[in-house]
């Protein structure tokens, strides 16, 4: 999570690509994604600087992750995925992949099911 946090802080435009890559490696290819070697491969594939790996040890990244975690817990998060949808002063909570159709309904978009990769 610190690596994702570092990317979100330093290169937010790449966060979505990174998260998709991490999920594919972990859940589709059953790869270990937390070692320095694995993160270096991911950086190379996505064209990210390896300095982002070093940034995971910075106090700024650690504090940001802690603050984000504390905020999620204060909102009621208890696992992942946990989504808060805030709209016109109302907040809806969604937990688990089985809640994605309801999330899409609340957003007014069609749920197209899981992605085929």
C-alpha positions as CSV (number, residue, x, y, z in Angstrom):
1,X,0.0,0.0,0.0
2,X,2.9,2.4,0.6
3,X,4.0,1.9,-3.0
4,X,0.5,2.8,-4.3
5,X,0.5,5.8,-1.9
6,X,3.9,7.0,-3.2
7,X,2.6,6.8,-6.8
8,X,-0.6,8.6,-5.8
9,X,1.4,11.4,-4.2
10,X,4.1,11.8,-6.8
11,X,2.6,10.6,-10.1
12,X,-1.2,10.5,-9.6
13,X,-1.8,10.2,-13.3
14,X,-0.3,6.7,-13.2
15,X,-2.2,5.4,-10.1
16,X,-5.0,3.7,-12.1
17,X,-2.6,1.9,-14.4
18,X,-0.5,0.8,-11.4
19,X,-3.5,-0.5,-9.5
20,X,-4.8,-2.5,-12.5
21,X,-1.3,-4.0,-13.0
22,X,-1.0,-4.9,-9.3
23,X,-4.5,-6.6,-9.3
24,X,-3.7,-8.5,-12.5
25,X,-0.4,-9.8,-11.1
26,X,-1.9,-10.7,-7.8
27,X,-5.3,-12.1,-8.6
28,X,-5.0,-13.3,-12.2
29,X,-1.3,-14.5,-12.4
30,X,-1.0,-15.3,-8.6
31,X,2.3,-13.4,-8.4
32,X,3.9,-11.9,-5.3
33,X,3.9,-8.1,-5.7
34,X,5.5,-6.7,-2.6
35,X,9.2,-7.5,-3.0
36,X,11.6,-4.9,-4.3
37,X,12.3,-7.1,-7.3
38,X,8.6,-7.4,-8.2
39,X,8.1,-3.6,-7.8
40,X,11.1,-3.0,-10.0
41,X,9.6,-5.2,-12.7
42,X,6.3,-3.3,-12.4
43,X,8.1,0.1,-12.6
44,X,9.9,-1.1,-15.8
45,X,6.7,-2.3,-17.4
46,X,4.8,0.8,-16.6
47,X,7.6,3.2,-17.3
48,X,7.7,4.5,-13.7
49,X,10.9,5.7,-12.0
50,X,12.3,3.2,-9.4
51,X,12.7,6.1,-7.1
52,X,9.1,5.5,-6.2
53,X,10.1,2.3,-4.5
54,X,12.5,4.3,-2.3
55,X,9.8,6.8,-1.6
56,X,7.8,4.1,0.2
57,X,10.1,4.6,3.2
58,X,9.6,8.3,3.4
59,X,7.8,9.7,6.4
60,X,5.4,11.6,4.1
61,X,4.2,8.5,2.4
62,X,3.9,6.6,5.7
63,X,1.9,9.4,7.3
64,X,-0.3,9.8,4.2
65,X,-1.1,6.1,4.3
66,X,-1.8,6.2,8.0
67,X,-4.1,9.2,7.6
68,X,-6.0,7.6,4.7
69,X,-6.4,4.4,6.8
70,X,-7.6,6.3,9.8
71,X,-10.1,8.3,7.6
72,X,-11.4,5.0,6.1
73,X,-11.9,3.4,9.5
74,X,-13.6,6.5,10.8
75,X,-16.1,6.3,7.9
76,X,-16.8,2.6,8.8
77,X,-14.5,0.7,6.4
78,X,-13.7,-2.8,7.6
79,X,-12.3,-4.5,4.5
80,X,-11.6,-4.0,0.8
81,X,-13.0,-3.1,-1.6
82,X,-14.8,-0.4,0.4
83,X,-16.3,2.5,-1.5
84,X,-17.8,5.7,-0.2
85,X,-20.1,7.5,-2.6
86,X,-20.7,11.1,-1.5
87,X,-23.4,13.0,-3.5
88,X,-25.3,16.1,-2.5
89,X,-24.5,15.7,1.2
90,X,-25.5,12.0,1.2
91,X,-23.0,9.2,1.8
92,X,-23.5,5.6,0.7
93,X,-21.2,2.8,1.7
94,X,-20.4,-0.2,-0.5
95,X,-18.4,-3.2,0.6
96,X,-17.2,-6.1,-1.5
97,X,-17.3,-6.9,-5.1
98,X,-20.8,-8.2,-4.8
99,X,-21.9,-4.6,-4.1
100,X,-20.5,-3.2,-7.4
101,X,-23.9,-3.6,-9.2
102,X,-25.5,-1.4,-6.5
103,X,-22.7,1.1,-6.7
104,X,-23.2,1.4,-10.5
105,X,-27.0,1.8,-9.9
106,X,-26.3,4.7,-7.5
107,X,-24.0,6.3,-10.0
108,X,-26.5,5.8,-12.8
109,X,-24.2,3.7,-15.0
110,X,-24.6,0.2,-16.4
111,X,-22.8,-2.6,-14.5
112,X,-21.1,-4.6,-17.2
113,X,-19.8,-7.4,-15.0
114,X,-16.2,-8.5,-14.4
115,X,-13.6,-7.6,-16.9
116,X,-12.3,-10.3,-19.2
117,X,-8.5,-10.1,-19.2
